[in-house]
Amino acid sequence: MIRFIVATLLFALPLSSCANNSKSKSDNSNNLKTVQNMKTLNKFEFPKLPYAYDALEPHIDKMTMEVHYSKHHKAYFNNFVAAIKGTEMEKMTMEEIFANISKLPVAVRNNGGGFYNHVIFWENMKLDGGKPSEKLAKAIDATFGSLDELKKQFSDAGKTRFGSGWAWLSVNSNGKLFISSTPNQDNPLMDVTEKRGTPILTMDVWEHAYYLKYQNKRPDYIEAFWNVINWDVVSERYDSLVK
Ligand SMILES: [Fe+2]
């Protein structure tokens, strides 16, 4: 019981500082302290969107954000909770579930991924989100040659994902950055994924992420995405993984 209360407090406190959706677009100054890495995402509670629905305008429109968060993301969460109800998975962290996903029901893979991936995605976006920290910038230069080259490779990962899926920038077990793409709601933490690691940046390339504003023009959405990267959050995730 004590562990439950402590875990609840740890998870609830940062969320309470998040802006709610009734706040204005101008209130987009939150510096997230919620889920910089997934070790804290183990309470199976539906997190609040960390900014107003219109906070990423004009790059990501209000209607898309509202439907994406309140309908799509919420459905994944509800279905995930239903899928693990009464099982040992209720006591496992998301990381433990994903590390064993090949042995678990497909509903857990699809909906657990849908729950987790969107949390990462919301939090790594912010209008005019600055630039990578010096430490992350050095790692990007060492791995990709430049930030522009990272953007190109990451964008290509999103553009070339056939059907629905995600593009990722992650850190592998050796502390090295890498870019990958996963289908459906898979992610780099899953044991079914070819290139495994811990994500620090992701981009949703499901049509529901862009169709209302960009229709079939996924490359235009991807180009706009680079205007809403919360580099503070991405840099903090990197720092938490690479000491
Ligand atoms: Fe999505």
Residues whose N, C-alpha, C, O or C-beta is under 5 A from the ligand:
A	BS01	LIG	D204 W206 A209
